[in-house]
Amino acid sequence: MPEISFLEWQSFVHSHPEMHLLQTGEWGELKSAFGWEPVRLVNGEYGAQILFRKLPLGFTIGYIPKMFDVNQTLANNRSFWAEVDRICGKHHAIFCKLEADQWELEDRVILTKPWSVSQYNIQPPRTIVVNIEGSEEEIMARMKQKCRYNIRLAEKKGVTIRSWDDLYEFHEMMKITGRRDGFEVHTVEYYLRVHKLFHPKGNCELLAAEYEGKVLAALMVFAFGNRAWYVYGASTDEERNRMPTYLLQWEAMRWAKTHGCTEYDMWGVPDEEETQLEDNFENRNDGLWGVYRFKRGFGGKVKRAAQAMDRVYNLWLYNLYLRRMAGREGI
């Protein structure tokens, strides 16, 4: 089972439209420009894109993001995992982290040795997924009343939505949002590469909400198969009473629907049970709590991804990694 090329992997991916955005060849090419090396493996109906992150002294960390059909592969394809081990050995991986494209309570991962439950995820484990099947009226009816009101208010107050391509201005807006909400922002080169890789193929759109010619908010939405993901979003501190972000999300959902998507993943909320989220969202503003307060209005379901798994190759260095990661979220 040899490693395969980008084009061969793309052919495999497009024959499996249920695959996640993070398993697309474009995502691997994106990460390759920022410290990761993608390796693609296929064995019959099973395949994975592994990303290797370089560490000092020639070591790496292997990462398989959002792999599909993990249970079937674990149960039926030992030769596939033997090849994963060989590739990880070739790259001097301390361990390989696997995040299955499965929901925790809907499709439990069948854990087999030498995989073990990881203490740390890379992607946000909990999210809100909005059903965008049916008519626009039906989608709207599933939203919270205040969210519907804010969407209509934005329209009444003159906010309009359009496709945008000013990645430099988007990056400046991301920096404003990052300072306000306390998260790190990628470089402008990162967003430029994202757009260049995904937009020409119709898998990504940068949408902007503007008022009287001034952009107030923007987001980047992705589509593949029947799923869409809201991954990057930003807003200024101006004209917030016009609720531009609500109309912006609604138009992103409409864009996703025209691309054949039936669900819209809002990508990250606090990792708490839904009862805790609902009991605390009105009085918590730290971390992702403000994000949850906004996203819950669109009427989606709170879901948690299956916990990541680790396959350890160097126990001493792996334990060093665990000590380093204590108190941090992801890597």
C-alpha positions as CSV (number, residue, x, y, z in Angstrom):
1,M,0.0,0.0,0.0
2,P,2.1,2.9,-1.2
3,E,1.7,6.5,-0.3
4,I,-0.3,8.2,-3.0
5,S,-0.1,11.6,-4.7
6,F,-2.3,14.7,-4.2
7,L,-4.3,14.0,-7.4
8,E,-4.8,10.3,-6.5
9,W,-6.0,11.3,-3.1
10,Q,-8.3,13.9,-4.6
11,S,-9.9,11.1,-6.7
12,F,-10.4,9.0,-3.6
13,V,-11.9,11.9,-1.7
14,H,-14.4,12.8,-4.4
15,S,-15.5,9.1,-4.5
16,H,-16.3,9.5,-0.8
17,P,-18.4,12.7,-0.5
18,E,-19.1,11.8,3.2
19,M,-15.5,12.8,4.0
20,H,-14.7,15.7,6.3
21,L,-13.2,19.0,5.1
22,L,-10.0,18.3,7.0
23,Q,-9.4,15.2,5.0
24,T,-9.5,17.0,1.7
25,G,-6.2,17.3,-0.3
26,E,-6.6,21.0,-0.3
27,W,-6.5,21.1,3.5
28,G,-3.3,19.0,3.5
29,E,-1.8,21.4,1.0
30,L,-2.8,24.3,3.2
31,K,-1.1,22.9,6.3
32,S,2.0,22.0,4.2
33,A,2.8,25.7,4.0
34,F,2.7,26.1,7.8
35,G,4.8,23.5,9.3
36,W,3.0,20.2,8.5
37,E,3.7,17.5,6.0
38,P,0.8,15.6,4.5
39,V,1.0,11.9,3.7
40,R,-1.9,10.1,2.0
41,L,-2.6,6.4,2.3
42,V,-5.3,4.3,0.6
43,N,-6.1,0.6,1.0
44,G,-9.2,-0.4,-0.9
45,E,-12.1,1.5,0.5
46,Y,-10.1,2.8,3.4
47,G,-7.9,5.8,3.4
48,A,-6.4,8.6,5.5
49,Q,-4.5,11.9,5.2
50,I,-1.9,12.1,7.9
51,L,-0.3,15.4,8.9
52,F,3.2,15.4,10.4
53,R,4.2,18.3,12.6
54,K,8.0,18.8,12.9
55,L,9.6,18.9,16.3
56,P,13.2,19.5,17.5
57,L,15.8,16.8,17.0
58,G,14.0,15.4,14.0
59,F,10.9,14.1,15.8
60,T,7.4,14.7,14.7
61,I,3.8,14.4,15.9
62,G,1.4,12.5,13.5
63,Y,-2.2,13.7,13.2
64,I,-5.1,12.2,11.4
65,P,-7.9,14.8,11.5
66,K,-11.6,13.7,11.2
67,M,-11.0,10.3,9.5
68,F,-14.1,8.7,8.2
69,D,-15.2,5.1,8.8
70,V,-12.8,4.6,11.7
71,N,-14.6,1.7,13.3
72,Q,-14.6,-0.4,10.1
73,T,-11.0,0.3,9.5
74,L,-10.0,-0.6,13.0
75,A,-11.9,-3.8,12.8
76,N,-11.2,-5.0,9.3
77,N,-7.9,-3.6,8.0
78,R,-4.8,-4.4,10.1
79,S,-2.6,-3.9,7.1
80,F,-3.7,-0.3,6.9
81,W,-2.7,0.4,10.5
82,A,0.6,-1.5,9.9
83,E,1.3,1.0,7.1
84,V,0.4,3.9,9.4
85,D,2.9,2.6,11.9
86,R,5.6,2.3,9.1
87,I,5.0,5.8,7.9
88,C,5.0,7.2,11.5
89,G,8.3,5.4,12.1
90,K,9.7,6.8,8.9
91,H,8.8,10.3,10.1
92,H,10.1,9.6,13.7
93,A,6.7,10.3,15.2
94,I,6.5,10.3,19.0
95,F,2.8,9.4,18.6
96,C,-0.1,9.6,16.2
97,K,-3.3,11.4,17.1
98,L,-6.5,10.2,15.5
99,E,-9.8,12.2,15.6
100,A,-12.6,10.2,14.1
101,D,-15.3,11.9,12.1
102,Q,-18.0,10.6,14.5
103,W,-20.3,12.0,17.2
104,E,-19.7,10.8,20.7
105,L,-23.3,9.6,21.5
106,E,-24.3,8.6,18.0
107,D,-21.5,6.4,16.7
108,R,-19.2,5.3,19.5
109,V,-15.6,4.6,18.5
110,I,-14.6,0.9,19.1
111,L,-11.3,1.3,20.8
112,T,-8.6,-1.3,20.0
113,K,-5.0,-1.6,21.2
114,P,-2.5,0.0,20.8
115,W,-4.8,3.0,20.5
116,S,-5.8,4.7,23.8
117,V,-8.1,7.6,24.7
118,S,-6.3,10.9,24.4
119,Q,-6.3,13.6,27.0
120,Y,-6.3,16.3,24.4
121,N,-8.2,17.1,21.2
122,I,-6.8,19.3,18.4
123,Q,-10.2,20.5,17.0
124,P,-12.9,22.0,19.2
125,P,-14.8,18.9,20.4
126,R,-18.2,20.4,20.9
127,T,-20.1,22.3,18.2
128,I,-23.6,23.2,17.0
129,V,-24.9,21.6,13.8
130,V,-27.8,23.3,12.1
131,N,-30.2,21.4,9.9
132,I,-30.6,23.3,6.6
133,E,-33.0,20.9,4.9
134,G,-36.4,22.1,3.8
135,S,-37.5,25.5,2.7
136,E,-36.0,28.7,4.0
137,E,-39.2,29.3,6.0
138,E,-38.8,25.9,7.7
139,I,-35.1,26.6,8.5
140,M,-36.1,30.0,10.0
141,A,-38.8,28.3,12.0
142,R,-36.3,26.2,13.8
143,M,-34.3,29.2,15.0
144,K,-34.9,31.1,18.3
145,Q,-37.3,33.9,17.9
146,K,-34.7,36.5,18.8
147,C,-32.4,35.2,16.1
148,R,-35.1,35.5,13.4
149,Y,-35.8,39.0,14.7
150,N,-32.1,40.0,14.4
151,I,-31.8,38.7,10.9
152,R,-34.8,40.7,9.8
153,L,-33.6,43.7,11.8
154,A,-30.3,43.7,9.9
155,E,-32.1,43.7,6.6
156,K,-34.4,46.6,7.7
157,K,-31.4,48.6,8.9
158,G,-29.7,48.5,5.5
159,V,-27.1,45.7,6.0
160,T,-26.3,43.8,2.8
161,I,-24.3,40.7,2.1
162,R,-21.9,40.1,-0.8
163,S,-19.0,37.9,-1.9
164,W,-15.7,39.5,-0.9
165,D,-12.1,38.9,-1.8
166,D,-10.1,41.4,0.3
167,L,-8.2,38.9,2.4
168,Y,-5.9,41.7,3.8
169,E,-8.9,43.6,5.2
170,F,-10.4,40.3,6.4
171,H,-7.2,39.6,8.3
172,E,-7.2,43.1,9.9
173,M,-10.8,42.4,11.0
174,M,-9.7,39.0,12.4
175,K,-7.1,40.7,14.5
176,I,-9.8,43.1,16.0
177,T,-12.0,40.1,16.8
178,G,-9.1,38.1,18.2
179,R,-8.2,40.9,20.6
180,R,-11.8,41.3,21.6
181,D,-12.6,37.7,22.1
182,G,-9.3,36.4,23.2
183,F,-8.1,34.0,20.5
184,E,-5.1,33.7,18.3
185,V,-5.3,34.7,14.6
186,H,-3.5,33.2,11.7
187,T,-1.2,35.3,9.4
188,V,-2.6,37.0,6.4
189,E,-0.7,34.5,4.2
190,Y,-2.7,31.7,5.8
191,Y,-6.0,33.2,4.8
192,L,-4.7,34.0,1.3
193,R,-3.7,30.3,0.8
194,V,-7.0,29.0,2.2
195,H,-8.9,31.2,-0.3
196,K,-6.6,30.3,-3.2
197,L,-6.9,26.5,-2.6
198,F,-10.7,26.2,-1.9
199,H,-12.5,29.2,-3.6
200,P,-11.7,28.5,-7.3
201,K,-13.2,25.0,-6.9
202,G,-16.4,26.3,-5.4
203,N,-15.8,24.8,-2.0
204,C,-15.3,28.1,-0.1
205,E,-16.8,31.6,-0.1
206,L,-15.8,34.7,1.8
207,L,-18.9,36.7,2.6
208,A,-19.0,40.2,3.9
209,A,-21.8,42.2,5.7
210,E,-21.7,45.8,4.9
211,Y,-23.6,49.0,5.6
212,E,-23.3,52.1,3.3
213,G,-20.2,50.6,1.6
214,K,-18.4,49.8,4.8
215,V,-17.7,46.1,5.7
216,L,-18.8,45.4,9.3
217,A,-18.3,41.6,9.5
218,A,-17.1,38.7,7.3
219,L,-16.9,35.0,7.4
220,M,-15.4,32.1,5.5
221,V,-17.8,29.2,4.8
222,F,-16.8,25.8,3.3
223,A,-18.8,23.1,1.6
224,F,-18.0,19.5,0.7
225,G,-20.5,16.8,0.0
226,N,-23.7,17.5,2.0
227,R,-21.9,19.4,4.8
228,A,-20.9,23.0,5.3
229,W,-18.6,24.5,7.9
230,Y,-18.3,28.0,9.3
231,V,-14.6,28.0,10.2
232,Y,-13.4,31.7,10.3
233,G,-15.4,34.8,11.1
234,A,-14.7,38.4,12.2
235,S,-16.4,41.6,12.9
236,T,-15.6,45.2,13.7
237,D,-16.8,47.1,16.7
238,E,-18.8,49.5,14.5
239,E,-22.6,49.5,13.9
240,R,-23.1,46.4,16.0
241,N,-26.7,47.5,16.7
242,R,-27.5,46.7,13.1
243,M,-26.9,42.9,13.8
244,P,-24.7,42.3,10.8
245,T,-23.4,38.9,12.0
246,Y,-26.9,37.4,12.2
247,L,-27.7,38.2,8.6
248,L,-24.2,37.1,7.6
249,Q,-24.7,33.6,9.1
250,W,-28.1,33.3,7.4
251,E,-26.7,34.1,4.0
252,A,-23.8,31.6,4.6
253,M,-26.5,29.0,5.3
254,R,-28.3,29.9,2.1
255,W,-25.0,29.7,0.2
256,A,-24.4,26.2,1.6
257,K,-27.9,25.1,0.7
258,T,-27.4,26.1,-2.9
259,H,-24.2,23.9,-2.9
260,G,-26.2,20.9,-1.9
261,C,-25.5,20.9,1.8
262,T,-28.1,19.7,4.3
263,E,-26.2,20.6,7.5
264,Y,-24.2,23.5,8.7
265,D,-21.5,23.0,11.3
266,M,-20.9,26.2,13.4
267,W,-17.5,24.9,14.5
268,G,-16.9,25.3,18.3
269,V,-18.7,26.1,21.5
270,P,-17.6,25.5,25.1
271,D,-17.0,21.9,25.9
272,E,-19.8,21.5,28.4
273,E,-23.0,19.4,28.5
274,E,-26.0,21.2,26.9
275,T,-27.7,21.6,30.3
276,Q,-24.7,23.5,31.6
277,L,-24.5,25.6,28.5
278,E,-28.2,26.6,28.8
279,D,-27.9,27.3,32.5
280,N,-24.9,29.5,32.2
281,F,-24.8,31.2,28.8
282,E,-26.5,34.4,30.0
283,N,-23.9,35.1,32.8
284,R,-20.7,33.7,31.3
285,N,-18.5,35.8,28.9
286,D,-15.2,34.0,29.2
287,G,-13.8,31.6,26.5
288,L,-16.3,30.5,24.0
289,W,-19.4,31.4,26.1
290,G,-20.2,34.5,24.1
291,V,-19.8,32.5,20.9
292,Y,-22.3,29.9,22.3
293,R,-24.8,32.7,23.1
294,F,-24.7,33.8,19.5
295,K,-24.7,30.4,17.8
296,R,-27.5,28.8,19.9
297,G,-30.0,31.2,18.3
298,F,-29.8,29.4,14.9
299,G,-31.6,26.4,16.1
300,G,-29.0,23.7,15.7
301,K,-28.2,20.7,17.9
302,V,-25.3,20.7,20.3
303,K,-23.0,17.7,19.4
304,R,-19.7,16.4,20.8
305,A,-17.1,14.7,18.6
306,A,-15.7,11.3,19.6
307,Q,-12.7,11.9,21.9
308,A,-9.3,11.8,20.1
309,M,-7.2,8.7,20.3
310,D,-3.4,8.4,20.5
311,R,-1.1,5.7,19.2
312,V,2.2,6.0,21.2
313,Y,5.6,5.2,19.7
314,N,8.0,6.9,22.2
315,L,6.5,6.7,25.7
316,W,9.1,8.9,27.4
317,L,8.7,11.8,25.0
318,Y,4.9,11.3,24.9
319,N,4.8,11.7,28.7
320,L,6.9,14.9,28.3
321,Y,4.3,16.1,25.8
322,L,1.5,15.4,28.3
323,R,3.2,17.4,31.0
324,R,3.8,20.3,28.6
325,M,0.1,20.2,27.5
326,A,-1.3,20.2,31.0
327,G,-3.6,23.2,31.4
328,R,-3.8,23.9,27.7
329,E,-6.4,23.2,25.1
330,G,-5.3,21.3,22.0
331,I,-1.9,21.6,20.3
